[in-house]
Amino acid sequence: MRPERQIAPDIELTQEEKDLFEILKSNSPILLNDLKVQSGLSNKKWDKTIKGLTKHGIAKVNKTEEGLLVQWVD
């Protein structure tokens, strides 16, 4: 069984980033569009939030044959 995923204590996340983190924690990898729908964020907030998570090294977006996948970075 995998250990529970944690965020480094020195990284400060917005509430939207924390919410997206919780979704990713249980559904990684996930299609980008599915994650966006589940988050319920507006386009502007979605863009800012996903960029924040990738900037902090928490999430990674990959282009695959299935489409754009967002996955958790260990």
C-alpha positions in Angstrom: 0.0 0.0 0.0 1.3 3.5 -0.9 2.0 5.9 1.9 -0.3 8.9 2.0 0.8 11.8 -0.2 1.9 14.9 1.6 2.8 18.4 0.6 6.1 19.8 1.7 5.5 22.0 4.8 7.3 25.0 3.3 4.9 25.3 0.4 1.9 27.5 0.9 -1.1 26.7 -1.3 -4.3 28.7 -2.0 -7.6 27.1 -1.0 -8.3 26.3 -4.7 -4.9 24.5 -4.9 -5.6 22.6 -1.8 -9.0 21.5 -3.2 -7.4 20.4 -6.5 -4.7 18.6 -4.6 -7.4 16.6 -2.7 -9.0 15.6 -6.1 -5.6 14.6 -7.5 -4.7 12.7 -4.4 -7.4 10.2 -5.1 -7.6 10.2 -8.9 -4.0 10.4 -10.3 -3.5 10.3 -13.2 -6.7 12.0 -14.5 -7.7 13.6 -17.8 -7.3 17.3 -17.6 -10.8 18.1 -18.7 -12.2 15.7 -16.1 -10.2 17.3 -13.3 -11.3 20.8 -14.5 -15.0 19.7 -14.3 -14.6 18.1 -10.9 -12.9 21.2 -9.6 -15.8 23.5 -10.5 -13.4 26.4 -11.0 -13.9 29.3 -13.5 -11.5 29.3 -16.4 -9.4 32.1 -14.8 -9.2 30.4 -11.4 -8.6 27.0 -13.1 -5.7 28.4 -15.1 -4.1 30.0 -12.1 -4.6 27.0 -9.9 -3.2 24.3 -12.2 -0.2 26.6 -13.0 0.4 27.0 -9.3 0.4 23.3 -8.7 2.8 22.6 -11.6 5.1 25.5 -10.5 5.3 24.0 -7.0 6.1 20.6 -8.5 3.0 19.0 -7.1 1.4 18.2 -10.4 2.5 17.4 -13.9 0.6 17.7 -17.2 1.5 15.2 -19.9 0.2 14.8 -23.5 -0.6 11.2 -24.3 -2.6 9.4 -26.9 -5.6 9.5 -24.5 -5.3 13.3 -24.2 -3.9 15.6 -21.6 -3.3 13.8 -18.3 -2.6 15.5 -15.0 -0.6 13.3 -12.6 0.7 13.6 -9.1 4.5 14.1 -8.9 6.0 12.0 -6.1 
